Amino acid sequence: MKSKLFKYFIILAFLVVPIFGYAQDSGIEYTLDINSATIALPKIFKPGMDLSGCGTHQDMSWPQGLASKDILDLWQKEIGFSGVYRIQYNFWEISQLAKDKEQQEKLINNYSAIIKAISDGGGTVILDIFSTPPGLGKALDKKSAPWDIKAFKELTKSLIRELSCDKKYNIWYEVWSAPDLDAFFLGRKIDYLNLYKAVAESVLELEKETKINIPLGGPGASWWFQNFDGNSIITPERSLIYELIRFCYHYRLPLDFISWHAYSSDPKTEKEITFYNKTAIALVRDWLTYFDFDRNTPLVVGEWNYDTGQNVLSARKEKSFIAASYIPARLSSMYSEGLDYQVFYSLQDFQNSKEGVIRNTGAFWFEDSPAGSSEGQKSIYEVFKMLSGLGNQIYPVSLKVNDDFLGLIASKTEDGLAVIIYNYIDPDISMNYVSRYISTFSPKEAMSIAGLVKSGAFDKIIRRDIDFNKLVLTPRVKELLRRSIEAGDKAKLALSSNRIFKLNIKGLKENYIYQRYVIDEFCSINCNFTPIEEKVLSGSDIFEEKLILTPYSVNFILLKKKPPEVVAEPAPAKEENKEVKPKEVSPNDTAGQK
């Protein structure tokens, strides 16, 4: 996918952070006091999903890029729609049914129905405005920039009026997706900015007319620092995000959220340090402040997934427990770095033979063949079930476990606890270590590291096929390589052995029902989400549990207060049977009787 393309850009950065080593023992012990401080569950931990999938449906009235209806219905039933959900609204596809008004109306209604379901479920829709209808584009291609910008403005204004003003759905509008890539947008930077301006003017006019707030944002870039000219992390101020912020400031346009994509195998992607000794998130917030926007404007990673550079990965299907274990690790990092929202991509796999799009990015698998299509669950879906099972209060201290691979997310529920424990090992940890922790390097040093990567020498150094001490490198570069090798060694050790996690829970004064669910190498496709362990915990001051965590596994522990046993009241004592003697009647008692 996209992550490999950006590794080379990342390692060119002049990062200014201290290099530190990895510390790992064979086991870890953690004590959670149920009476310790909690905070409201951050929205980053709520299930967020791009509802794309399949890529083709026999029913032309169903959005072709949307996951199948059965899968959407299952998600709604088992998880609900209380988080953030992204939908790509395809103008080109709708226009293709112009000669069949009945089918076209059904297609539009199907879009509207899923948007309504999310809005009614308490969730937020990020509606991605994508594609140009035939006749409006500079080229006869759905990815083309519009030549008639006024007509495109009226088209989007009509859509926004119906969904936000008339039907009052909870929608954030995102202008395009990955416009910096030719595969998604045919146009120049100024074409995109004018496109955004047209939609923004529609929003301003509708807000003035209806007094309804209509959130608008973008640019949905393929990486936070990317632009149309193939920018790198060295010059973040040339990014499309920076350009859009400055453009909106100049023209006084609304910019209610910032979005970008971030595919990687690195759970700590959000910890990348820029040339300015700041993370991307901190830097974007500085830009917002500088151009008089709210510093707390929501920042959204609008697409992300486990990715090592290919469209089809066994780690996302046959071994989907790998991608599953990546999810809580990445979310924890997103939270620690201050990201506001995330949208996992995608709900279902893609298999569109017509357009040659085959990607197994889904939480559900999908296969299409002449004999028909089939679909089912991956263990990725089970992780989202776990996330949906977290309580409304979280123990923030639980997110600070000091370990390279293990972590937990502990929450308080209405009647107990819900805890996620994960063991994820980054397969590209050595490269990602360099990407994140090149510190105080001069341009010459940064270029020497880039040269090692580009030539393939870096991989040989990590495998110890090349002794970097014999290369002409500065001492600081050699130290970075040594640390990178060390990180790789730690990962190899973690992959070859199980870890022991001892969980101590303090403050249990009542009896609890304990349930434990597990995702591991024995659970990848079509698993049953049922507890593998269940028991009753008697009230005590502290409960101790020793877990054996295999590589790429996720444990979900639920503690629910055990209802008090109903003691049946004793039945009332039966009276002893006594012999009833006939009443003796005297002659006087019968007087007057006939």
Residue, then its C-alpha position, 0 to 999 in steps of 0.5 A: m500500500k502506501s507505507k513503504l513509499f513514505k519510509y524513505f521520506i521519513i528517514l530523511a528528516f532531521l529529527v531532534v529527539p534523544i535516542f533511547g534503548y529498549a527494555q524488556d523482561s520476559g514478563i510484566e506485572y501490573t496492578l489496577d486499583i478499581n477505585s483509582a481515578t478515571i476519565a471519560l472514554p476518549k473518542i479515539f477508542k470508540p470503533g471508527m470505520d470506513l464503510s467501504g468494501c466489495g467494490t462491485h454488487q449485482d444490485m446497481s442500486w446499492p453503492q458499489g464501493l460500500a460494504s454489503k448490506d448483510i455486513l452493515d446490518l451485522w455491524q449495526k446489530e452487534i456493535g452499533f453506530s455510535g462512533v465515527y463512520r466514513i462513507q464515500y459519496n460517488f457522484w460519478e456512480i449516481s450519474q451513471l444511472a441518469k437514464d434509469k431514474e427509478q434505480q438512481e433514486k434507489l441508489i440515492n435512498n440507499y446512501s441516505a438510509i445508511i447515513k440516517a442509521i449512523s446519525d440515529g445511532g448517535g454516530t458521526v458520518i464523515l461523508d467524503i465528497f468524491s468524483t466528478p460526474p461526466g460533463l463536469g470534469k476536465a477529463l472523462d474520468k471520475k477522478s478529474a477535477p471539475w472544469d465547471i466549478k460553479a456547476f459542481k458547487e451547485l451539485t454539492k450544495s444540493l446534496i448538503r441542503e438535503l442531508s444536513c439542512d432538511k434531514k438534519y443528519n450528523i455529517w462532517y463533509e470531507v472534500w475528496s480522498a488522497p487528492d495528492l495521488d494521481a490514482f485518486f485525483l487528476g488535477r493540480k494543487i490549485d484545482y483541489l483548493n478551488l474545489y474545496k473553496a466551492v464546497a466551502e462557499s456552499v456551506l457558508e451560504l447554507e449556514k447563513e440561510t438555515k442557521i445550521n452548523i455544517p462541519l467541513g474539512g480535508p484534505g484527506a491527504s495520503w500522508w500528513f506531509q504529502n503534497f502534489d509534488g511528492n513532498s517529504i517530512i523534511t519540509p512539512e510546510r510544503s504539505l497540502i495540509y499546510e497549504l489548505i490551512r493557509f488557503c482557508y485563512h486567506y479566503r476566510l473559509p471554514l476548516d472544521f477538521i483536518s484529515w489525512h491517511a496513515y498506513s503502517s505496521d508501526p504502532k507508534t506512527e504518530k510519534e514521528i518527530t519533525f524537523y521542528n522537534k515536534t510530532a505531526i499532530a503538535l505541528v499541525r496544531d501550531w499551524l492552526t494557531y498561527f493562522d487564527f484557527d482554533r488550536n483544538t480543531p479536530l484532527v482525524v486519521g481518516e484511513w489507517n490499517y496494518d500495512t507493509g506495502q502490499n495490497v494483499l497481506s496474509a496478516r490481514k486474512e489467513k493470519s489476521f490475528i496479526a492485524a488484529s493485535y496491531i489495532p489496540a497498540r496503534l489506538s493507544s499511541m494515537y491517544s497518547e499523541g493527542l489525535d482526536y478521531q480515527v477511521f479504520y479502513s475498511l469494513q470489508d475487503f475489495q475485489n473489483s475485477k473491472e477496475g483491477v482493485i483487490r485489497n484485503t483491508g477489511a474487517f470482513w473478508f469478501e471473495d467474488s467468483p463466477a460461482g458467486s460471492s462469499e464473505g465472513q468475519k476476520s479476527i479484526y472484527e472481533v477486536f472491534k467487538m472488544l473496543s465496543g465492550l469498553g466502559n464509558q470510563i477509562y483508567p488513564v494510568s493503564l495506558k502507560v505500561n512501560d513495555d515495547f510490545l505489551g499494553l493494556i486498555a482498562s475501563k470501568t463499566e456500569d457493573g465491573l471492568a473491561v480490559i484489553i491486553y495486547n501483544y503486538i510485535d512490529p515486523d519492521i521495527s528496525m526501519n520504523y525505529v530509524s524513521r522515528y528516532i533519527s536525532t539531531f542529524s545534519p543533512k549529510e548524515a541524513m542522506s547517508i542513512a537514506g543511501l543505506v536504505k535505498s541501496g539495500a545495505f540497511d537490511k544487510i546491516i540489520r541481519r549483520d551481513i554487513d558490519f556497520n563499524k567498518l563503514v565510513l559513517t559518523p559516530r552518531v549514525k553508527e549509534l543509531l544503527r546499533r540501536s536499530i539492530e537492538a530493536g530488531d533483536k528484541a522483536k525477534l526474541a518477542l516473536s519466538s517466545n510467549r510473555i507472562f502478564k500478571l494482572n492484579i486487581k485491587g478493591l474487589k469487595e463483591n463477587y464477580i463473574y470473570q470472562r476472558y476472550v482471546i484472539d491468537e493464531f488459532c483465531s483468524i477467520n470466522c471465529n466465534f466470539t465466546p469466552i474461553e474461560e469463565k469463573v466466579l471471583s469471590g470478594s477479596d481485596i486483591f485478585e491475581e491472574k497470570l496470563i500467558l500472551t502469545p505473539y500477536s494476541v489480544n485478551f479481553i477480560l470482563l468482570k461483571k458483578k455477580p447478582p446476589e443469589v435469591v434465597a427462597e423463603p421457607a415454605p410455611a409449616k404445615e399444620e398437623n392433621k387433627e381428628v375432628k370429632p363430631k359435635e355432641v348434640s343434646p336433646n335441648d339443641t334439637a328443640g324447635q327442629k322439624 
